Amino acid sequence: MSTVQDIFNFFYPSYCAIYGINSEYGKVARSIMNCKTGALGSNIIICHDCGYMEFHHNSCRNRHCPMCQAIPKELWIDARKSEVIDCSYFHVVFTVPSELKSLFMCNQKIMYGLFHKCVSQTLLELAEDEKFLGAKPGIIQVLHTWGQKLDYHPHIHCIITGGGLNTHNIFINSDPEFFIPVHVLSKKFRGKFLDFLRQEYNNNTLIFPPSMQHLHNIYSWNFYIDSLYKKEWIPFIKKTFNGSGNAIEYLGRYTHRIAISNSRIINVDETGVTFSVKDYKNNENIEVTLDGVEFIRRFFMHVLPKGFVKIRSYGILSNCNKSKNLIIIRIQTRNLNNKALLIGLNMREILLVLYNTDIQKCPRCQSNNFHQVPSCRRRL
């Protein structure tokens, strides 16, 4: 089966010859190309009973590597299960107009942070309004930047609790349907985003691409902002959950997802890369072929700025007050505290729980004396 690693091994030198070497992109490329190859070091595992030996190459653990996301995703889901509240959950997706994409690309850290802030403030301010919920809900937000064809499409997935704490710390449940009208959500988000964007412009923090250099002129800028005000910014309520159920596992599909997984790669050869794409209009999978260099260029568009936190929690689930809020809510809802299963376990125990695989059991003699010999991890 072809992989993203194969694509980089095949086409990354050609990409560098055309586009040059970017330090951050280069780090991602080296991580992907060397992941589980031995270039990052290897571990030797020996059975002390029968002498059977295996070599295991180290993974890169880069958050953009498709081979390194399975365990972090399961650990994240497990930790969040202990925070589940007995109420309905809603999935809402926020997007921005296409006219903003170039500005996003040139100002990723600023714009992604602004995006997160505007989404959370919109949801919290409206939810706390007595006309809607009248309480502060819990929100988990995940930033994605890609579409199915690896095109640039910034959007934020939100899982929102259908209930929250009011100013008297009383837990209030919402109706089964999403408690904020979509048109209200849309106007609030649009106004808030463009207001914050004006502030960034006034502070001279924005970088404009060549196609938008005219926006340095204040009159052109105002015309640009006015045109964005006239557009419809429609959030998409993707799914309503009946109770807490599988809401966290559902969100887990999005938390550690990268631009494209290995399972979608169909073929890699000198002519390019063929991968599967979900056609949502016709509800079917189609095949798309890109030149290899173009594939890598698109992949790099989705490399997040160094240190940027793409998963964020707000409201009653914000890190500073989460423990106290959950205790208050569970007392009122009589909801038993769901225990995280994986916290405090070592890797052997985690793999045993998740995959029923005991890495200390010898494949040959089945003894439990199959142990790793310490080795140094080499860095590139």
Secondary structure as GFF3:
##gff-version 3
##sequence-region A 1 380
A	DSSP	alpha_helix	4	19	.	.	.	ID=ss1
A	DSSP	alpha_helix	23	34	.	.	.	ID=ss2
A	DSSP	beta_strand	42	47	.	.	.	ID=ss3
A	DSSP	beta_strand	53	57	.	.	.	ID=ss4
A	DSSP	alpha_helix	70	81	.	.	.	ID=ss5
A	DSSP	beta_strand	89	95	.	.	.	ID=ss6
A	DSSP	three_ten_helix	98	100	.	.	.	ID=ss7
A	DSSP	alpha_helix	101	106	.	.	.	ID=ss8
A	DSSP	alpha_helix	108	127	.	.	.	ID=ss9
A	DSSP	beta_strand	136	146	.	.	.	ID=ss10
A	DSSP	beta_strand	152	165	.	.	.	ID=ss11
A	DSSP	beta_strand	171	173	.	.	.	ID=ss12
A	DSSP	alpha_helix	182	202	.	.	.	ID=ss13
A	DSSP	three_ten_helix	210	216	.	.	.	ID=ss14
A	DSSP	alpha_helix	218	229	.	.	.	ID=ss15
A	DSSP	beta_strand	236	241	.	.	.	ID=ss16
A	DSSP	alpha_helix	247	255	.	.	.	ID=ss17
A	DSSP	three_ten_helix	262	264	.	.	.	ID=ss18
A	DSSP	beta_strand	265	269	.	.	.	ID=ss19
A	DSSP	beta_strand	272	279	.	.	.	ID=ss20
A	DSSP	beta_strand	284	290	.	.	.	ID=ss21
A	DSSP	alpha_helix	292	300	.	.	.	ID=ss22
A	DSSP	beta_strand	311	315	.	.	.	ID=ss23
A	DSSP	alpha_helix	322	333	.	.	.	ID=ss24
A	DSSP	alpha_helix	347	355	.	.	.	ID=ss25
A	DSSP	beta_strand	370	373	.	.	.	ID=ss26
###
